[in-house]
């Protein structure tokens, strides 16, 4: 009996000792792709004149630094061929326009020239219904113990509307994203919501509603379903490649990542009671 106990102890020691060995994983590295973060957001009550586009590239899985892309030419044209130039700020990969003119239902075309390639995309600026009120419920979730926050709005009647909802928490690193279409609640009062067992009194939540196009809704629906709703942002590296609406007109096989979107937004902050 003692011999059996000693043998089992010896095997246990070998198991845990083997767990301490370092295993090197040889990951294949794909050629870097251009990532274009071109979300043009017009917050209600603002002029929307200042807009920013960011260029980076994909990098290795274990790399901590995200490479920026400098020296690009970026501009947006509206349907009247009015041009809005985006100029780089201090070789940071951030390109800023200070005279953009947002118009609801206007069509815009993005052009990015970088590394000998020209990238283009066309989208329409969509409106958003304003957030009318925010309510807190302390017995939400399956357990009845989660704090639930609802942001109410009234969907416009007689038109198709698509929405992106974003919740940012003062106590969490990640944000929550999800999308919705008004197919089943057109013209009615409805709400976006979030619930979390970790929320507590004093935490602050920032709620943003975006009016988005049907195409962007389809894109974000896929992205959120792959990455999950609790993500750092729609342009974080997803576990699978999701093509956006930006096309490389020079080499169609060398497509970029990211999406060109235009949204009217409404934003509210709420402190948990």
C-alpha positions as CSV (number, residue, x, y, z in Angstrom):
1,X,0.0,0.0,0.0
2,X,2.8,2.4,0.9
3,X,4.5,1.5,-2.4
4,X,1.3,2.5,-4.3
5,X,1.1,5.8,-2.4
6,X,4.8,6.6,-3.2
7,X,4.3,5.7,-6.8
8,X,1.3,8.0,-7.1
9,X,3.2,10.8,-5.4
10,X,6.1,10.3,-7.8
11,X,3.8,10.6,-10.8
12,X,2.2,13.7,-9.4
13,X,5.7,15.3,-8.9
14,X,6.6,14.4,-12.5
15,X,3.3,16.0,-13.8
16,X,3.8,19.3,-12.0
17,X,7.5,19.4,-12.9
18,X,6.7,18.9,-16.5
19,X,4.3,21.8,-16.4
20,X,7.2,24.1,-15.6
21,X,8.9,23.5,-18.9
22,X,8.7,26.5,-21.3
23,X,7.1,25.6,-24.6
24,X,8.1,27.7,-27.6
25,X,5.2,28.2,-30.0
26,X,6.3,28.9,-33.6
27,X,3.5,31.1,-35.0
28,X,3.4,32.0,-38.7
29,X,3.6,35.7,-39.4
30,X,1.5,37.0,-42.2
31,X,2.6,40.1,-44.1
32,X,1.3,43.3,-42.4
33,X,-2.0,44.7,-43.6
34,X,-3.0,48.4,-43.5
35,X,-5.6,49.2,-40.9
36,X,-7.8,52.2,-41.6
37,X,-9.8,53.6,-38.7
38,X,-12.2,56.0,-40.4
39,X,-15.2,56.5,-38.2
40,X,-16.7,59.9,-38.9
41,X,-18.9,60.7,-35.9
42,X,-21.0,63.8,-35.6
43,X,-22.2,64.3,-32.0
44,X,-25.6,66.0,-31.6
45,X,-25.2,69.7,-30.7
46,X,-21.6,70.0,-32.1
47,X,-20.4,71.3,-35.5
48,X,-18.7,68.0,-36.4
49,X,-16.0,70.0,-38.1
50,X,-13.1,68.2,-36.5
51,X,-12.7,64.6,-37.5
52,X,-9.8,62.1,-37.2
53,X,-8.6,59.1,-39.3
54,X,-5.9,56.8,-38.0
55,X,-3.6,54.5,-40.0
56,X,-1.7,51.5,-38.5
57,X,-0.7,48.1,-39.7
58,X,-1.3,44.6,-38.3
59,X,1.6,43.1,-36.3
60,X,2.7,39.9,-34.7
61,X,0.5,38.3,-32.0
62,X,3.0,38.9,-29.2
63,X,4.2,42.4,-30.3
64,X,3.2,45.1,-27.8
65,X,3.7,48.1,-30.2
66,X,1.2,48.8,-33.0
67,X,3.1,50.2,-36.0
68,X,1.7,53.6,-37.3
69,X,1.6,54.6,-40.9
70,X,2.9,58.1,-41.8
71,X,3.1,60.1,-45.0
72,X,-0.3,59.1,-46.4
73,X,-2.6,61.4,-48.4
74,X,-6.2,61.2,-47.1
75,X,-9.2,63.1,-48.1
76,X,-13.0,62.8,-48.3
77,X,-15.3,64.1,-51.0
78,X,-19.0,64.7,-50.7
79,X,-21.6,64.2,-53.6
80,X,-20.9,67.8,-54.8
81,X,-17.2,67.0,-55.0
82,X,-16.3,69.3,-52.1
83,X,-13.0,68.0,-50.7
84,X,-12.0,67.7,-47.0
85,X,-8.3,67.1,-46.5
86,X,-6.9,65.1,-43.5
87,X,-3.4,66.2,-42.5
88,X,-1.1,64.1,-40.4
89,X,-0.2,65.4,-36.9
90,X,3.5,65.2,-36.0
91,X,4.0,61.9,-37.8
92,X,1.7,60.1,-35.4
93,X,-0.4,58.2,-37.9
94,X,-3.3,60.4,-36.9
95,X,-4.8,62.5,-39.7
96,X,-7.1,65.4,-38.8
97,X,-9.6,67.5,-40.7
98,X,-10.8,70.8,-39.1
99,X,-13.4,71.9,-41.7
100,X,-15.5,68.8,-42.3
101,X,-19.2,69.5,-43.1
102,X,-21.5,66.7,-41.9
103,X,-24.9,66.5,-43.6
104,X,-27.5,63.8,-42.8
105,X,-28.1,61.4,-45.8
106,X,-25.2,62.9,-47.7
107,X,-22.9,60.5,-49.5
108,X,-19.2,60.7,-48.9
109,X,-16.2,59.0,-50.6
110,X,-12.9,58.3,-48.7
111,X,-9.6,58.2,-50.5
112,X,-6.4,57.0,-48.8
113,X,-3.1,56.9,-50.8
114,X,-0.3,55.1,-49.0
115,X,2.6,52.9,-49.9
116,X,1.9,53.1,-53.6
117,X,-1.7,51.9,-53.2
118,X,-5.0,53.8,-53.4
119,X,-7.8,52.8,-51.1
120,X,-11.4,54.0,-51.6
121,X,-14.8,53.6,-49.9
122,X,-18.2,55.2,-50.1
123,X,-20.8,55.6,-47.3
124,X,-23.8,57.7,-46.3
125,X,-24.1,59.7,-43.1
126,X,-27.0,58.4,-41.0
127,X,-29.0,60.1,-38.3
128,X,-29.7,58.8,-34.8
129,X,-32.7,59.1,-32.5
130,X,-31.8,61.1,-29.3
131,X,-31.5,59.4,-25.9
132,X,-34.5,60.7,-23.9
133,X,-33.8,59.2,-20.5
134,X,-31.7,56.6,-18.6
135,X,-33.1,54.2,-16.0
136,X,-31.4,51.9,-13.5
137,X,-32.7,48.5,-12.3
138,X,-31.0,46.7,-9.5
139,X,-32.6,43.3,-10.0
140,X,-31.6,42.6,-13.5
141,X,-29.9,39.5,-15.1
142,X,-30.8,35.8,-14.7
143,X,-29.9,35.9,-11.0
144,X,-31.9,39.0,-10.3
145,X,-28.8,40.6,-8.7
146,X,-27.2,42.4,-11.6
147,X,-27.4,46.2,-12.1
148,X,-29.1,46.9,-15.4
149,X,-29.0,50.3,-17.2
150,X,-31.5,51.2,-20.0
151,X,-31.0,54.2,-22.3
152,X,-34.4,55.0,-24.0
153,X,-35.0,56.5,-27.4
154,X,-38.0,56.8,-29.8
155,X,-37.3,55.2,-33.2
156,X,-38.5,57.3,-36.2
157,X,-41.5,55.9,-38.0
158,X,-41.8,55.0,-41.7
159,X,-38.0,54.5,-42.3
160,X,-35.4,51.8,-41.8
161,X,-33.0,52.6,-39.0
162,X,-29.9,50.8,-37.8
163,X,-28.0,51.4,-34.6
164,X,-24.7,50.8,-32.9
165,X,-24.7,51.0,-29.1
166,X,-21.5,51.5,-27.0
167,X,-21.2,51.3,-23.2
168,X,-18.0,52.5,-21.5
169,X,-17.4,51.8,-17.8
170,X,-15.2,53.7,-15.4
171,X,-14.4,50.5,-13.6
172,X,-13.6,48.3,-16.6
173,X,-11.0,48.3,-19.3
174,X,-13.3,46.8,-22.0
175,X,-16.3,48.4,-23.5
176,X,-19.6,46.8,-24.6
177,X,-20.8,47.1,-28.2
178,X,-23.9,45.7,-29.9
179,X,-26.1,46.5,-32.9
180,X,-29.8,46.7,-33.6
181,X,-32.3,47.2,-36.4
182,X,-35.8,48.7,-36.0
183,X,-37.5,45.9,-37.9
184,X,-39.7,44.9,-34.9
185,X,-40.0,48.2,-33.1
186,X,-40.3,50.8,-35.8
187,X,-41.8,54.1,-34.6
188,X,-41.9,53.0,-30.9
189,X,-40.0,53.9,-27.8
190,X,-37.3,51.4,-27.2
191,X,-34.0,51.2,-25.3
192,X,-30.5,49.9,-25.4
193,X,-29.3,48.2,-22.2
194,X,-26.3,46.8,-20.3
195,X,-26.2,44.6,-17.2
196,X,-23.2,43.6,-15.1
197,X,-22.8,41.9,-11.7
198,X,-19.6,43.9,-11.1
199,X,-21.2,47.4,-11.4
200,X,-21.6,49.2,-8.1
201,X,-22.7,52.6,-6.7
202,X,-20.4,55.4,-7.8
203,X,-19.4,53.8,-11.1
204,X,-19.9,55.9,-14.2
205,X,-21.2,54.7,-17.5
206,X,-20.9,56.6,-20.8
207,X,-23.6,55.6,-23.3
208,X,-23.3,56.4,-27.0
209,X,-25.8,55.6,-29.7
210,X,-24.8,55.7,-33.3
211,X,-27.0,55.9,-36.4
212,X,-25.4,53.6,-38.9
213,X,-26.0,52.3,-42.4
214,X,-27.3,48.8,-43.2
215,X,-23.9,47.8,-44.6
216,X,-22.1,48.9,-41.4
217,X,-24.8,47.1,-39.3
218,X,-24.0,43.9,-41.2
219,X,-20.3,44.4,-40.7
220,X,-20.5,45.1,-37.0
221,X,-23.0,42.3,-36.4
222,X,-20.4,39.8,-37.7
223,X,-17.5,41.5,-35.9
224,X,-19.3,41.5,-32.5
225,X,-20.5,37.9,-32.9
226,X,-16.9,36.9,-33.5
227,X,-15.2,39.0,-30.9
228,X,-18.0,39.1,-28.3
229,X,-19.8,42.2,-27.1
230,X,-17.2,43.0,-24.4
231,X,-14.3,44.2,-26.5
232,X,-11.8,47.1,-26.5
233,X,-13.3,48.5,-29.7
234,X,-14.5,47.6,-33.2
235,X,-10.9,47.9,-34.5
236,X,-9.2,45.7,-32.0
237,X,-7.7,42.6,-33.7
238,X,-10.5,40.1,-34.2
239,X,-9.9,36.3,-34.0
240,X,-10.8,36.1,-37.7
241,X,-10.3,38.5,-40.7
242,X,-13.4,40.6,-41.4
243,X,-13.4,42.6,-44.6
244,X,-14.7,46.1,-44.4
245,X,-16.0,48.4,-47.2
246,X,-12.6,49.9,-48.1
247,X,-11.2,48.6,-51.4
248,X,-7.6,48.7,-52.6
249,X,-8.1,50.0,-56.2
250,X,-4.5,49.4,-57.0
251,X,-4.3,45.7,-55.9
252,X,-7.7,44.3,-54.9
253,X,-6.1,41.2,-53.4
254,X,-4.2,43.4,-50.9
255,X,-7.3,44.6,-49.1
256,X,-7.0,46.7,-45.9
257,X,-8.8,46.1,-42.6
258,X,-11.2,48.6,-41.0
259,X,-14.3,50.4,-42.1
260,X,-15.3,53.8,-43.4
261,X,-18.5,54.9,-41.5
262,X,-20.4,58.1,-40.9
263,X,-22.8,58.5,-38.0
264,X,-24.7,61.0,-36.1
265,X,-24.3,60.2,-32.4
266,X,-25.9,60.9,-29.1
267,X,-24.0,60.6,-25.8
268,X,-25.1,60.5,-22.2
269,X,-23.2,59.8,-18.9
270,X,-24.8,58.1,-15.9
271,X,-23.6,57.5,-12.4
272,X,-24.7,54.3,-10.7
273,X,-26.9,55.0,-7.7
